[in-house]
Amino acid sequence: MPLFDKLAPGRPLTISGQIYATSDVRTARCTAGQGELPFKVGRGWEARVADFRAGDRFLSLDYSDVAARVYVGQAVDLGDLKPQLLRDPSEISDAAGHFRGKVSALACPSCGAPVKCVPGITVHIVCPSCHSEVDTSGSVATVLAAGASLEKVPFTLALGAEAVIEGTRYSILGAMRRAESDGGSEWSEYLLYAPGRKFIWLVETSEGWQRAEVLDRWPLWDGAAHATLGDRRFDKSSDYGARVTFAAGSFNWRVSVGDTVRVMEFTSGPLRLAAEASNEELTWSRSSQLPLDQVRAWFGGHVHAEQAPHPGYMETARRILIALLFINAIPLLFATGNSLPYALFGAAAIYLPAYFLDRLDANDNEE
């Protein structure tokens, strides 16, 4: 077995002839224990665990003891488990005070404004009124931090907006803005939830809309420029850093302004795969293009198209440079003298101002 300290998200591991990709590496500290368990638990006990994925195969290495323990299984949907002898929802509500999976309102501990959340699923909320970060993983919601109001950052879709998608009513629980780490383009992402269904992400960029879902069954990828999902091959198209610049609403993981991940995108026709890697975790998602008319049909009057994000100055500068390169490629090849310095100077004159303008916009959004 590899050493725990040598593991990192995305790195391959071969066990029994099967190649797995490292999906999650972290140390968890036990806060309480109850009942009979096949290992020692109690406050302060630490578990060092790494998870790996290969298609729908699942592998965990537990380094809590001297020798690593290996657990294998596969990813399934809740319906595949065919659970029996479950309690009635009314009994759960009476016993716990909340029905897991039902969207309800929580009063923000900072300002008192109602915030939609899903008890038992959302563990982190960013209040849309005062922008305080609220930890809901415990029995009492705790305020973590405060920030600017939601109105400072325009979103095309509003928090709480509802849409009927494929016969199921979804609501927007969270919205965030992310930007390329080098100060490039910026985009919006919306988290949609319906009881008993998988989360749906709507991604809004300068090029249009995309519908995305986090994958339970991972593509086959060896770290090279190609990934395979089913019988379809995807080619690597981009590799960049993404940074959270704004977040509001509730999420099923802890999110804060300044969080960064490495994003690797793979395309195959209209479909796109994205691998997002942080220091502790790797996730895969699949997205497809979504017409604006479809978004309007789903959300009706909740769509504010005039608030759609502009493509960004650097993105515009890139398009101009590509167009100029295409137009002047042949003349530059046959030009007499050394014209390269002039071409580089012209490109810098277009690109550098765009870079600083985007940085100013990013700083304004953070403030």
C-alpha positions in Angstrom: 0.0 0.0 0.0 1.2 3.5 -0.7 2.0 5.8 2.2 -0.9 8.0 3.3 1.2 11.2 3.1 2.2 10.4 -0.5 -1.4 10.3 -1.8 -3.0 13.2 -3.7 -6.3 13.6 -5.6 -6.0 12.5 -9.2 -3.0 10.1 -8.9 -3.6 6.6 -10.2 -3.3 3.5 -8.0 -3.3 -0.1 -9.2 -4.8 -2.8 -7.0 -5.5 -6.4 -8.2 -4.9 -5.3 -11.8 -7.5 -2.5 -11.6 -6.4 1.1 -12.1 -8.1 3.5 -9.7 -8.0 7.3 -9.5 -7.6 9.0 -6.1 -10.8 10.9 -5.4 -10.5 12.0 -1.8 -7.7 12.2 0.8 -8.4 13.6 4.3 -8.0 13.2 8.0 -11.2 13.1 10.0 -11.5 13.5 13.8 -14.2 11.7 15.7 -16.4 13.9 17.8 -18.6 11.2 19.4 -19.5 7.5 19.2 -22.4 5.3 20.2 -23.4 1.6 19.9 -21.2 -1.4 19.0 -18.7 -0.8 16.2 -15.9 -3.1 15.0 -13.2 -0.5 15.9 -12.3 1.9 18.7 -14.1 5.2 18.6 -14.4 8.2 20.8 -13.8 11.9 21.0 -10.4 12.8 19.5 -9.9 9.5 17.6 -8.6 10.2 14.1 -9.3 8.4 10.9 -7.0 8.8 7.9 -8.9 7.7 4.9 -8.4 7.8 1.1 -11.0 7.0 -1.5 -10.5 5.9 -5.1 -12.8 5.5 -8.1 -12.8 3.6 -11.4 -16.0 3.7 -13.3 -18.6 2.6 -10.8 -16.1 0.8 -8.7 -15.3 2.3 -5.3 -12.2 1.7 -3.1 -11.3 3.0 0.3 -8.0 2.7 2.2 -8.3 3.2 5.9 -4.9 4.2 7.6 -6.4 4.6 11.1 -4.5 1.5 12.3 -0.9 0.4 11.9 -1.7 -1.5 8.6 -4.0 0.0 6.0 -7.4 -1.7 5.6 -8.9 -2.1 2.1 -12.7 -1.7 1.5 -14.1 -2.3 -2.0 -17.6 -1.7 -3.4 -19.4 0.2 -6.1 -21.4 3.4 -6.6 -25.2 2.9 -6.7 -28.3 5.0 -6.6 -30.6 4.9 -3.6 -33.3 3.0 -5.5 -30.7 0.2 -6.3 -30.4 -0.5 -2.6 -34.1 -1.4 -2.3 -34.2 -0.2 1.3 -36.9 -1.9 3.6 -38.3 -1.4 7.1 -37.8 2.4 6.8 -39.7 4.7 9.1 -42.6 6.8 7.9 -41.7 10.4 7.0 -44.1 11.6 9.7 -42.3 9.5 12.3 -38.9 11.0 11.2 -40.4 14.5 11.4 -41.7 13.9 14.9 -38.4 12.4 16.1 -35.9 14.8 14.5 -37.9 17.9 14.0 -36.9 18.0 10.3 -37.7 15.8 7.4 -34.4 15.0 5.6 -34.6 16.2 2.0 -37.5 18.7 2.4 -36.6 22.3 1.5 -37.4 24.5 4.5 -36.5 27.9 5.8 -33.9 28.7 8.4 -33.7 32.1 10.1 -30.2 33.5 9.6 -28.5 33.7 13.1 -26.9 37.0 12.0 -29.7 39.0 10.5 -32.8 36.9 11.0 -33.7 36.7 7.3 -35.2 33.4 6.0 -32.8 31.2 4.0 -33.9 28.1 2.2 -32.0 24.9 3.1 -32.3 21.2 3.1 -31.9 19.6 6.6 -29.5 16.7 6.5 -28.1 17.6 3.1 -26.9 21.2 3.0 -24.1 21.8 5.5 -23.1 25.3 4.6 -25.3 28.4 3.9 -24.3 31.9 2.7 -27.1 34.2 3.7 -28.4 36.2 0.7 -29.3 39.2 2.9 -26.2 39.9 5.0 -23.9 37.4 3.3 -22.9 35.7 6.6 -21.6 32.2 6.3 -23.6 29.8 8.4 -22.5 26.3 9.5 -25.6 24.0 9.7 -23.8 20.7 10.2 -24.5 20.7 13.9 -27.7 21.0 15.9 -27.4 24.8 16.1 -26.6 27.0 13.1 -23.4 29.0 13.7 -22.4 32.2 12.0 -18.9 31.9 10.5 -18.3 35.2 8.7 -20.0 38.2 7.2 -19.6 40.0 3.9 -21.3 42.1 1.3 -24.9 42.0 0.3 -26.2 39.9 -2.6 -27.3 42.9 -4.6 -23.7 43.8 -5.4 -23.3 40.8 -7.7 -26.0 40.5 -10.5 -27.3 37.0 -11.2 -29.5 36.1 -14.1 -31.5 33.7 -11.9 -32.6 34.5 -8.4 -32.1 32.4 -5.3 -35.3 30.4 -4.5 -36.5 30.5 -8.1 -38.3 27.3 -9.1 -38.5 25.4 -12.3 -40.2 22.2 -13.5 -37.5 20.1 -15.2 -38.5 16.8 -16.7 -41.7 16.7 -14.6 -39.9 17.4 -11.3 -39.9 20.8 -9.5 -36.5 22.1 -8.7 -35.5 25.2 -6.7 -32.3 27.2 -6.7 -30.6 26.7 -3.3 -27.2 28.3 -4.0 -25.5 30.6 -6.5 -21.9 31.5 -6.9 -19.5 33.3 -9.2 -16.2 31.9 -10.2 -13.3 33.3 -12.3 -10.1 32.0 -13.8 -7.3 32.3 -11.4 -5.2 34.4 -13.8 -7.9 37.1 -13.9 -9.6 35.8 -17.1 -13.2 35.1 -17.8 -15.9 34.9 -15.0 -19.1 32.9 -14.9 -22.1 32.0 -12.7 -23.1 28.7 -11.3 -26.5 27.7 -9.8 -27.2 24.7 -7.6 -30.7 23.2 -8.2 -32.3 20.7 -5.8 -35.4 18.5 -5.7 -36.3 16.0 -3.0 -35.1 12.5 -3.9 -33.3 13.6 -7.0 -29.7 14.3 -7.9 -28.4 17.9 -7.7 -28.4 19.8 -11.0 -25.9 22.6 -11.8 -26.7 25.3 -14.3 -23.6 27.1 -15.6 -23.8 30.5 -17.3 -20.8 31.8 -19.2 -20.3 34.4 -21.9 -20.8 31.6 -24.5 -24.2 30.5 -23.2 -25.7 28.0 -20.7 -24.8 24.5 -19.7 -26.5 21.8 -17.6 -24.1 19.8 -15.5 -24.4 16.9 -13.1 -21.7 15.4 -10.8 -20.8 11.9 -11.9 -21.2 8.8 -9.6 -19.7 6.6 -12.3 -16.3 8.0 -13.3 -14.7 8.1 -16.7 -11.5 6.1 -17.3 -8.6 8.5 -17.3 -4.9 7.8 -16.8 -3.8 11.4 -16.4 -3.1 11.9 -20.1 -5.0 14.0 -22.7 -8.0 11.7 -23.1 -10.8 10.3 -21.0 -13.4 7.6 -21.8 -16.9 7.5 -20.5 -18.8 4.4 -21.7 -17.9 4.0 -25.3 -17.3 7.7 -25.9 -13.8 9.3 -26.0 -13.3 12.9 -24.8 -10.2 15.0 -25.7 -8.7 17.4 -23.3 -9.5 20.9 -24.3 -8.4 23.2 -21.4 -6.6 23.2 -18.1 -6.9 26.2 -15.8 -7.4 27.4 -12.2 -10.8 28.5 -11.0 -11.5 30.8 -7.9 -14.7 31.5 -6.1 -15.4 35.3 -6.1 -18.9 35.3 -4.6 -21.3 32.8 -3.1 -24.8 33.0 -1.6 -27.4 30.5 -0.6 -26.9 26.9 0.7 -24.6 24.2 -0.6 -23.9 20.6 0.2 -20.2 21.4 0.9 -18.3 24.2 2.6 -17.7 27.0 0.1 -15.9 30.3 0.7 -14.7 33.3 -1.4 -11.1 32.6 -2.5 -11.5 28.8 -2.7 -9.5 27.5 -5.7 -9.5 24.3 -7.7 -7.7 23.1 -10.8 -10.2 22.4 -13.7 -9.4 20.1 -16.6 -12.0 20.0 -19.3 -12.5 17.3 -22.0 -14.9 17.6 -24.9 -16.6 15.2 -27.3 -19.0 17.0 -29.7 -21.7 18.9 -27.6 -20.8 17.0 -24.4 -18.1 18.1 -21.9 -16.4 16.4 -18.9 -14.8 18.4 -16.2 -12.4 17.2 -13.5 -12.0 19.6 -10.5 -9.2 18.9 -8.2 -8.4 20.6 -4.8 -5.8 19.6 -2.2 -8.2 17.0 -0.8 -10.7 16.0 -3.4 -11.3 15.2 -7.1 -14.7 15.3 -8.7 -16.0 14.6 -12.2 -19.0 16.2 -13.8 -20.7 16.0 -17.2 -22.3 18.9 -19.0 -24.2 19.7 -22.2 -25.2 22.9 -23.9 -28.5 24.4 -22.9 -30.4 27.0 -25.0 -31.4 30.2 -23.3 -34.9 29.6 -24.5 -35.0 26.4 -22.5 -33.9 28.3 -19.4 -36.6 30.9 -20.0 -39.2 28.1 -20.4 -38.1 26.5 -17.1 -38.0 29.7 -15.0 -40.3 32.1 -16.8 -40.2 35.6 -15.4 -37.4 34.7 -13.0 -34.8 35.1 -15.8 -33.2 38.5 -16.0 -31.2 38.3 -19.2 -30.0 41.8 -18.9 -27.9 40.7 -15.9 -26.0 38.1 -17.8 -22.2 38.4 -17.3 -20.1 40.1 -19.9 -17.4 38.0 -21.5 -14.6 39.8 -19.7 -12.0 42.1 -21.2 -9.3 39.4 -21.5 -11.7 37.1 -23.3 -12.5 39.9 -25.7 -8.8 40.6 -26.2 -8.2 36.9 -26.9 -10.8 36.9 -29.6 -9.4 40.0 -31.2 -5.9 38.6 -31.2 -7.0 35.3 -32.8 -8.8 37.2 -35.5 -5.8 39.4 -36.2 -3.5 36.4 -36.3 -5.8 34.7 -38.8 -5.9 37.8 -41.0 -2.2 38.6 -40.9 -0.7 35.1 -40.8 0.2 34.9 -44.5 1.5 38.5 -44.8 3.7 38.0 -41.7 5.2 34.9 -43.3 6.3 36.8 -46.5 7.1 40.1 -44.8 10.6 41.5 -45.3 12.6 42.5 -42.3 12.1 41.7 -38.7 8.4 42.4 -38.1 8.0 40.1 -35.0 8.8 42.7 -32.4 6.1 45.0 -33.8 3.6 42.2 -33.8 4.4 41.3 -30.2 4.2 45.0 -29.2 0.8 45.3 -30.8 -0.4 42.1 -29.1 0.8 43.4 -25.7 -1.0 46.7 -26.3 -4.3 44.9 -26.7 -3.8 42.2 -24.0 -2.3 44.0 -21.0 -5.0 46.7 -20.7 -7.6 44.0 -20.8 -5.8 42.1 -18.0 -5.7 45.1 -15.7 -9.4 46.0 -16.4 -10.5 42.4 -15.5 -8.4 42.6 -12.3 -10.2 45.8 -11.4 -13.5 44.2 -12.0 -12.6 41.2 -9.8 -11.5 43.5 -7.0 -14.7 45.4 -7.2 -16.7 42.2 -7.0 -14.8 41.1 -3.9 -15.3 44.4 -2.2 
